[in-house]
Amino acid sequence: MDFQNDQPIYIQIGTFIKEQIINGTIQPGEKLPSVREYAVLFEVSPLTIHRTVQYLEAEGIIVTRKGIGSFVR
């Protein structure tokens, strides 16, 4: 993924994940990859993905269950 300079990377990744949900690539109720898996996939630090998860939770897109993972609402 090529990142733009006009937005924080975590928002760009969050937008990409939201688009996957909208187009049906990721289904409601589906478990998302782990923070580490996403960090490797997007070639960013786990902290960036953690911020992405917080952003998506604040938007009401996903819910995180401690010790289990993040799921699409």
C-alpha positions in Angstrom: 0.0 0.0 0.0 1.3 3.4 -0.9 0.8 6.0 1.8 0.0 9.6 1.1 1.5 12.5 3.1 -1.8 14.4 3.6 -3.2 12.0 6.2 -1.8 10.0 9.2 -1.0 6.4 8.1 -3.3 4.9 10.7 -6.3 6.7 9.2 -5.2 5.6 5.7 -5.1 1.9 6.9 -8.4 2.4 8.7 -10.0 3.7 5.5 -8.6 0.7 3.6 -10.1 -1.7 6.1 -13.5 0.2 6.0 -13.5 -0.1 2.2 -12.9 -3.9 2.5 -15.9 -4.1 4.8 -18.1 -2.0 2.5 -17.2 -4.1 -0.6 -17.8 -7.4 1.3 -14.2 -8.6 1.4 -14.5 -8.6 5.2 -17.9 -9.7 6.5 -19.7 -8.5 9.6 -18.8 -10.7 12.6 -15.5 -11.8 10.9 -12.3 -11.7 13.0 -9.7 -9.3 11.7 -6.0 -10.3 11.5 -3.9 -9.6 14.6 -2.1 -6.3 15.1 1.2 -8.1 14.3 -0.2 -9.7 11.1 -1.5 -6.3 9.9 1.9 -4.7 10.9 3.7 -7.2 8.6 1.1 -6.8 5.8 1.2 -3.0 5.8 4.9 -2.8 6.7 4.3 -0.5 9.6 4.9 -0.7 13.3 2.4 -2.5 15.6 1.8 0.8 17.3 0.5 2.2 14.1 -1.9 -0.7 13.7 -2.9 -0.3 17.4 -3.9 3.3 16.6 -5.8 2.0 13.6 -7.8 -0.4 15.8 -8.5 2.4 18.3 -9.7 4.6 15.4 -12.0 1.9 14.0 -13.4 1.2 17.5 -14.1 4.9 18.0 -15.9 4.9 14.6 -18.1 1.9 15.7 -16.7 -0.2 12.9 -15.1 -2.9 15.0 -15.2 -4.3 18.5 -12.1 -5.7 20.3 -12.4 -8.5 22.8 -9.3 -8.6 25.0 -7.3 -11.8 24.5 -9.6 -12.9 21.6 -9.2 -10.3 18.8 -11.0 -7.6 16.9 -14.3 -8.3 15.0 -16.3 -6.4 12.5 -19.6 -5.1 13.9 
